Amino acid sequence: MSNGYVVNYREHFVCRRKDRTIHACEYLQGLFHECKSNVERMVERVPESSYQQLQHFISESEWDAKAVMEDVARNTNRSLESVCGEKGLILDESGNGKAGEKSVGVARQYIGNVGKVCNSQVGVYAGLSRADKISLVGAKLYLPREWTADKKRCRKAGIPPEEQTYRTKPELGLEIIKALEGVIEYDWVGGDSIYGNSPELRQSLRELGKSYVMDVGEELQGCLEKPLPFVPESSGRGRNRSRFVIGEKKISLKKLAEEIAESEWKSIKYRAGTKGKLVREAVLKKIWIWKKGTAEVEETEVLISRKMDKTEVKYSLCNEPKRELSVEVALCATDAKILDRARVSRNQRANRVASISSARVDGVAASYSVDDDGVAFHLGNPNRKR
């Protein structure tokens, strides 16, 4: 990897009149090396590197990680201008197994990389994509409740006070989206069911005027006609009723898919495969989602798609405030989201960075800081002091 690329971010690696750019180059070379388990292993393979200096750079040095990541996002946005198609901002999480209890945010939690609950750290990532190009442009470390409830443990780990409040993964995703306002441009937001199943995130995206296509589970219930919540009249005994109810029938998305007539399904060629165009059946339905006990009703559209053999049924909630949404547009966005999430996840597992187009590394290590074994991962406090 060329050191000349890292020099583009040099101004952010200068702190207290000392230039740490050379250590950023060494650390990135270590991340790209096949053996990158910790700093000690890195310096064995990176020529002229020093364990003490590299460890200090990633754990103690106060270089501006947030500014680096913002520049990475800005450069990624610029790189994608020459690519045709719509831009999508993909939210996804990825985890890394860890031993011990000192790594920031480590806990027994589910990680998709291994498909089970294990001792690990989990981060929420945002990838900016267009056609077959993608790069990471934002990231946040997820802190489980057992961490945020233990302020002493947080202080000992060097987590800033403002990062010690518990936030869900959808809340972290929204923070990333807001932080990228004015930095990048995109046409829609995508995410898996962790994000799609969050009414709060969907509401926030609508308030921000964002288009989105996000997966939801088949158990989600909605109404096929707009419900009219009301508070039932009191029977005259006991407390006055205050919770809203509805009279309209609710139906799960799985049941809805089963009741759709064959004539309503539309076959769509949505992507070129190795053996020609890939075809999928899809239908777009308007539904209303009622928040139980309240007067809140969310009007949305659900894209239901399946393989031609009627297997692999997927459900995605869609919002398009600027134009009329077609099933073709929604399906293409869903397909792009699935492919992009796969690429984001693959890049996270490989080197924790992503590359696009002609750029060598549009995702430098500056979005990370150190954990107890010397491998950078803590995203909430990139300039921590011990």
C-alpha positions as CSV (number, residue, x, y, z in Angstrom):
1,M,0.0,0.0,0.0
2,S,1.4,3.4,-1.0
3,N,2.3,5.8,1.8
4,G,1.4,8.6,-0.5
5,Y,-2.2,7.8,-0.1
6,V,-2.0,8.2,3.7
7,V,-0.2,11.5,3.3
8,N,-3.5,12.9,2.0
9,Y,-4.7,12.8,5.6
10,R,-1.5,14.1,7.1
11,E,-2.9,17.2,8.7
12,H,-5.1,15.0,11.0
13,F,-2.1,13.0,12.2
14,V,-0.2,16.0,13.5
15,C,-0.7,16.5,17.2
16,R,1.3,18.6,19.6
17,R,3.7,19.5,16.7
18,K,4.6,15.9,16.2
19,D,3.8,14.2,12.9
20,R,2.4,10.6,13.4
21,T,1.7,10.0,9.7
22,I,4.5,7.3,9.4
23,H,2.9,5.3,12.2
24,A,-0.5,5.5,10.4
25,C,1.2,4.0,7.4
26,E,2.8,1.3,9.5
27,Y,-0.5,0.4,11.2
28,L,-2.4,0.2,7.9
29,Q,0.3,-2.0,6.5
30,G,-0.2,-4.2,9.5
31,L,-3.9,-4.3,9.0
32,F,-3.5,-5.5,5.5
33,H,-1.0,-8.2,6.4
34,E,-2.2,-11.8,6.6
35,C,-1.2,-12.0,10.3
36,K,-2.7,-9.0,12.0
37,S,-3.9,-10.4,15.4
38,N,-2.2,-7.6,17.4
39,V,0.4,-4.8,17.3
40,E,3.2,-7.2,18.4
41,R,2.5,-9.5,15.4
42,M,2.3,-6.4,13.1
43,V,5.7,-5.0,13.9
44,E,7.3,-8.4,13.2
45,R,6.2,-8.0,9.6
46,V,6.3,-4.3,9.0
47,P,9.8,-3.2,8.2
48,E,11.4,-0.5,10.5
49,S,8.4,-0.3,12.8
50,S,8.6,-0.1,16.5
51,Y,6.3,-1.8,18.9
52,Q,6.4,1.0,21.5
53,Q,5.8,3.7,18.9
54,L,3.0,1.9,17.1
55,Q,1.3,1.0,20.4
56,H,1.5,4.6,21.5
57,F,0.1,5.8,18.2
58,I,-3.0,3.7,18.3
59,S,-3.7,3.9,22.1
60,E,-2.4,7.2,23.4
61,S,-1.7,9.6,20.6
62,E,-4.4,12.3,20.2
63,W,-4.7,12.5,16.4
64,D,-8.1,13.5,15.1
65,A,-9.8,10.2,14.1
66,K,-13.2,11.8,13.5
67,A,-11.7,14.3,11.0
68,V,-10.0,11.5,9.2
69,M,-13.2,9.4,8.8
70,E,-15.0,12.5,7.6
71,D,-12.4,13.1,5.0
72,V,-12.6,9.4,4.0
73,A,-16.4,9.8,3.6
74,R,-15.9,13.0,1.5
75,N,-13.3,11.3,-0.7
76,T,-15.5,8.3,-1.1
77,N,-18.4,10.4,-2.2
78,R,-16.2,12.2,-4.8
79,S,-14.9,8.8,-6.1
80,L,-18.4,7.5,-6.7
81,E,-19.4,10.5,-8.9
82,S,-18.0,8.8,-11.9
83,V,-20.1,5.7,-11.3
84,C,-23.6,5.3,-12.8
85,G,-26.6,4.4,-10.7
86,E,-28.2,5.4,-7.5
87,K,-26.2,5.8,-4.3
88,G,-27.2,3.9,-1.2
89,L,-26.1,4.3,2.4
90,I,-26.1,0.8,4.0
91,L,-26.3,0.3,7.7
92,D,-24.9,-3.0,9.0
93,E,-23.3,-4.4,12.1
94,S,-20.3,-6.7,12.4
95,G,-18.6,-8.4,15.3
96,N,-15.2,-9.8,16.3
97,G,-14.6,-12.5,18.8
98,K,-12.5,-11.5,21.8
99,A,-10.9,-13.2,24.7
100,G,-11.0,-11.5,28.2
101,E,-13.0,-8.7,29.6
102,K,-10.9,-5.5,29.0
103,S,-11.6,-4.8,25.3
104,V,-14.0,-1.9,25.2
105,G,-17.5,-3.1,24.7
106,V,-16.7,-6.8,24.9
107,A,-19.5,-9.0,26.1
108,R,-21.3,-12.2,25.4
109,Q,-23.5,-11.2,22.4
110,Y,-24.6,-12.5,19.0
111,I,-22.3,-11.9,16.0
112,G,-23.4,-12.9,12.5
113,N,-19.8,-13.7,11.5
114,V,-19.9,-17.0,13.4
115,G,-23.7,-17.3,13.8
116,K,-23.8,-17.6,17.5
117,V,-23.4,-15.9,20.9
118,C,-19.8,-15.5,22.0
119,N,-17.5,-13.1,23.8
120,S,-17.1,-10.3,21.2
121,Q,-17.2,-6.6,20.3
122,V,-19.8,-5.3,17.8
123,G,-19.7,-2.2,15.7
124,V,-22.4,-0.5,13.6
125,Y,-21.1,0.5,10.2
126,A,-22.3,2.7,7.3
127,G,-21.2,1.9,3.7
128,L,-21.7,4.2,0.8
129,S,-22.4,2.3,-2.4
130,R,-23.1,2.8,-6.1
131,A,-23.4,0.0,-8.6
132,D,-20.7,-2.5,-7.5
133,K,-18.5,0.0,-5.6
134,I,-18.7,0.5,-1.9
135,S,-16.6,1.9,1.0
136,L,-17.1,2.4,4.7
137,V,-17.9,6.0,5.6
138,G,-18.9,5.8,9.2
139,A,-18.8,3.6,12.3
140,K,-19.8,3.4,15.9
141,L,-18.9,0.9,18.6
142,Y,-21.9,-0.7,20.3
143,L,-21.7,-0.7,24.1
144,P,-23.9,-3.3,25.8
145,R,-25.9,-2.3,28.9
146,E,-23.4,-4.1,31.2
147,W,-20.8,-1.5,30.1
148,T,-22.9,1.7,30.2
149,A,-24.3,0.7,33.6
150,D,-20.7,0.4,35.0
151,K,-19.3,4.0,34.9
152,K,-16.1,2.9,36.7
153,R,-15.4,0.3,34.0
154,C,-16.1,2.9,31.3
155,R,-13.7,5.5,32.9
156,K,-11.0,2.9,33.3
157,A,-11.3,2.0,29.7
158,G,-11.0,5.7,28.7
159,I,-14.5,6.0,27.2
160,P,-15.6,9.7,27.0
161,P,-18.5,10.7,29.3
162,E,-20.7,11.5,26.2
163,E,-20.2,7.9,24.9
164,Q,-21.2,6.2,28.2
165,T,-25.0,6.4,27.6
166,Y,-26.6,3.2,26.3
167,R,-27.8,3.4,22.7
168,T,-29.3,0.7,20.6
169,K,-27.9,-0.2,17.2
170,P,-30.6,1.7,15.3
171,E,-29.8,4.7,17.5
172,L,-26.1,4.4,16.6
173,G,-27.1,4.1,12.9
174,L,-29.1,7.3,13.2
175,E,-26.2,9.1,14.8
176,I,-24.0,8.1,11.9
177,I,-26.5,9.3,9.4
178,K,-26.8,12.7,11.1
179,A,-23.0,13.0,11.3
180,L,-22.7,12.5,7.6
181,E,-25.2,15.3,6.7
182,G,-23.5,17.7,4.3
183,V,-20.5,15.3,3.9
184,I,-21.9,12.7,1.5
185,E,-24.9,12.4,-0.9
186,Y,-27.1,9.3,-1.4
187,D,-30.5,8.4,-2.7
188,W,-31.7,6.0,-0.1
189,V,-30.9,4.2,3.2
190,G,-30.8,0.5,3.5
191,G,-30.5,-1.9,6.5
192,D,-31.4,-5.4,7.7
193,S,-34.2,-6.2,10.1
194,I,-32.3,-4.8,13.1
195,Y,-32.8,-1.4,11.6
196,G,-36.0,-1.9,9.7
197,N,-37.8,-3.2,12.8
198,S,-37.2,0.0,14.7
199,P,-40.2,2.3,14.5
200,E,-38.1,5.1,16.0
201,L,-35.5,4.9,13.3
202,R,-38.1,4.8,10.5
203,Q,-39.8,7.8,12.0
204,S,-36.6,9.7,12.2
205,L,-35.7,9.0,8.6
206,R,-39.1,10.2,7.5
207,E,-38.6,13.4,9.5
208,L,-35.3,13.9,7.8
209,G,-36.9,13.4,4.4
210,K,-34.8,10.2,3.7
211,S,-35.9,7.5,1.3
212,Y,-35.3,4.0,2.7
213,V,-35.6,0.3,1.9
214,M,-35.1,-1.7,5.1
215,D,-35.8,-5.4,5.9
216,V,-38.4,-6.4,8.5
217,G,-39.4,-9.7,10.0
218,E,-42.3,-11.8,8.7
219,E,-44.1,-11.5,12.0
220,L,-44.6,-7.7,11.7
221,Q,-48.3,-6.8,11.7
222,G,-50.1,-4.1,9.8
223,C,-53.5,-3.1,8.5
224,L,-54.7,-3.1,4.9
225,E,-56.9,-0.1,5.6
226,K,-56.1,3.0,7.6
227,P,-56.9,2.2,11.3
228,L,-58.7,4.8,13.4
229,P,-57.4,4.5,17.0
230,F,-59.9,5.4,19.7
231,V,-60.2,5.3,23.5
232,P,-63.2,3.0,24.5
233,E,-65.9,4.5,26.6
234,S,-65.7,3.7,30.3
235,S,-68.0,1.1,31.6
236,G,-68.6,3.2,34.7
237,R,-66.6,1.0,37.0
238,G,-62.9,1.2,37.7
239,R,-60.5,3.6,36.2
240,N,-61.2,5.6,33.1
241,R,-59.6,4.0,30.0
242,S,-56.7,5.9,28.5
243,R,-55.2,3.4,26.1
244,F,-56.1,3.5,22.4
245,V,-57.5,0.5,20.5
246,I,-58.5,-0.1,16.9
247,G,-61.3,-2.0,15.3
248,E,-59.5,-2.8,12.0
249,K,-58.1,-6.2,11.4
250,K,-54.3,-6.7,11.7
251,I,-52.4,-9.2,9.6
252,S,-48.8,-10.4,9.7
253,L,-46.6,-9.9,6.6
254,K,-46.2,-13.7,6.3
255,K,-50.0,-14.1,6.2
256,L,-50.3,-11.2,3.8
257,A,-47.8,-12.9,1.4
258,E,-49.8,-16.1,1.5
259,E,-53.0,-14.4,0.6
260,I,-51.7,-12.4,-2.4
261,A,-53.2,-13.8,-5.6
262,E,-50.8,-15.3,-8.1
263,S,-52.0,-12.7,-10.7
264,E,-50.6,-9.9,-8.5
265,W,-47.0,-11.1,-8.4
266,K,-44.8,-9.4,-11.0
267,S,-41.7,-11.1,-12.4
268,I,-38.8,-8.6,-12.6
269,K,-35.4,-9.0,-14.1
270,Y,-33.3,-7.1,-11.6
271,R,-29.7,-8.0,-12.0
272,A,-27.3,-9.6,-14.5
273,G,-26.0,-13.0,-13.2
274,T,-23.4,-15.4,-14.5
275,K,-26.1,-17.2,-16.5
276,G,-28.1,-14.2,-17.6
277,K,-30.6,-11.9,-15.9
278,L,-31.8,-12.9,-12.5
279,V,-35.5,-12.9,-12.1
280,R,-37.6,-12.5,-8.9
281,E,-41.3,-12.2,-8.2
282,A,-42.4,-9.2,-6.2
283,V,-45.4,-7.1,-5.1
284,L,-45.7,-3.7,-3.5
285,K,-48.5,-3.2,-0.9
286,K,-49.5,-0.2,1.1
287,I,-50.0,-1.0,4.8
288,W,-50.6,0.9,8.0
289,I,-48.7,0.0,11.1
290,W,-50.4,0.9,14.4
291,K,-48.3,1.4,17.6
292,K,-50.2,-0.5,20.2
293,G,-52.0,1.5,22.9
294,T,-51.4,4.9,21.1
295,A,-52.9,7.0,18.4
296,E,-49.8,6.7,16.3
297,V,-50.3,5.1,12.8
298,E,-47.5,4.7,10.3
299,E,-48.4,4.7,6.6
300,T,-45.8,2.8,4.6
301,E,-45.3,0.4,1.7
302,V,-44.0,-3.1,2.0
303,L,-42.1,-4.9,-0.7
304,I,-42.6,-8.6,-0.7
305,S,-40.3,-10.6,-3.0
306,R,-39.6,-14.3,-3.5
307,K,-37.6,-16.6,-5.9
308,M,-39.5,-17.9,-8.9
309,D,-39.9,-21.3,-7.1
310,K,-41.7,-19.3,-4.3
311,T,-38.9,-19.8,-1.7
312,E,-36.8,-17.2,0.1
313,V,-39.5,-14.7,0.8
314,K,-38.2,-11.3,1.9
315,Y,-40.0,-8.3,3.4
316,S,-38.8,-4.7,3.2
317,L,-40.5,-1.5,4.3
318,C,-40.1,1.3,1.8
319,N,-40.4,5.1,2.0
320,E,-40.0,7.4,-1.0
321,P,-41.1,11.0,-0.2
322,K,-39.9,12.5,-3.5
323,R,-41.5,10.3,-6.2
324,E,-44.0,7.5,-6.7
325,L,-42.4,4.2,-5.8
326,S,-42.6,1.3,-8.2
327,V,-42.0,-2.3,-7.5
328,E,-39.1,-2.3,-9.9
329,V,-37.3,0.5,-8.2
330,A,-37.9,-1.0,-4.7
331,L,-36.7,-4.4,-5.7
332,C,-33.5,-3.1,-7.3
333,A,-32.7,-1.1,-4.2
334,T,-33.4,-4.1,-2.0
335,D,-31.1,-6.2,-4.2
336,A,-28.4,-3.6,-4.1
337,K,-28.7,-3.4,-0.3
338,I,-28.3,-7.2,0.0
339,L,-25.2,-7.2,-2.2
340,D,-23.7,-4.2,-0.5
341,R,-24.2,-5.6,3.0
342,A,-22.4,-8.8,1.9
343,R,-19.5,-6.7,0.6
344,V,-19.4,-4.5,3.7
345,S,-19.4,-7.6,5.9
346,R,-16.7,-9.3,3.9
347,N,-14.5,-6.2,4.0
348,Q,-15.1,-5.8,7.7
349,R,-14.0,-9.3,8.4
350,A,-11.0,-9.1,6.0
351,N,-9.1,-6.0,7.1
352,R,-11.7,-3.7,8.8
353,V,-11.3,-1.4,5.9
354,A,-13.1,-1.1,2.5
355,S,-11.8,-0.1,-0.9
356,I,-13.6,1.4,-3.9
357,S,-12.8,2.2,-7.5
358,S,-9.3,3.5,-8.0
359,A,-8.8,4.4,-4.3
360,R,-6.5,2.1,-2.5
361,V,-8.0,2.4,0.9
362,D,-11.2,4.5,1.5
363,G,-11.5,3.4,5.1
364,V,-8.3,4.0,6.9
365,A,-7.8,2.9,10.5
366,A,-8.4,6.3,11.9
367,S,-12.0,5.3,12.8
368,Y,-10.6,2.9,15.4
369,S,-8.7,3.0,18.6
370,V,-7.1,0.3,20.6
371,D,-8.4,-2.5,22.8
372,D,-6.5,-4.6,25.3
373,D,-4.7,-6.8,22.8
374,G,-3.5,-3.9,20.6
375,V,-6.0,-4.3,17.7
376,A,-8.0,-1.2,17.0
377,F,-11.7,-1.4,17.3
378,H,-13.2,1.1,19.8
379,L,-15.0,3.6,17.6
380,G,-16.6,5.8,20.2
381,N,-13.4,7.2,21.6
382,P,-10.7,7.5,18.9
383,N,-8.4,9.8,21.0
384,R,-8.7,8.2,24.4
385,K,-6.2,8.6,27.2
386,R,-5.5,6.1,29.9
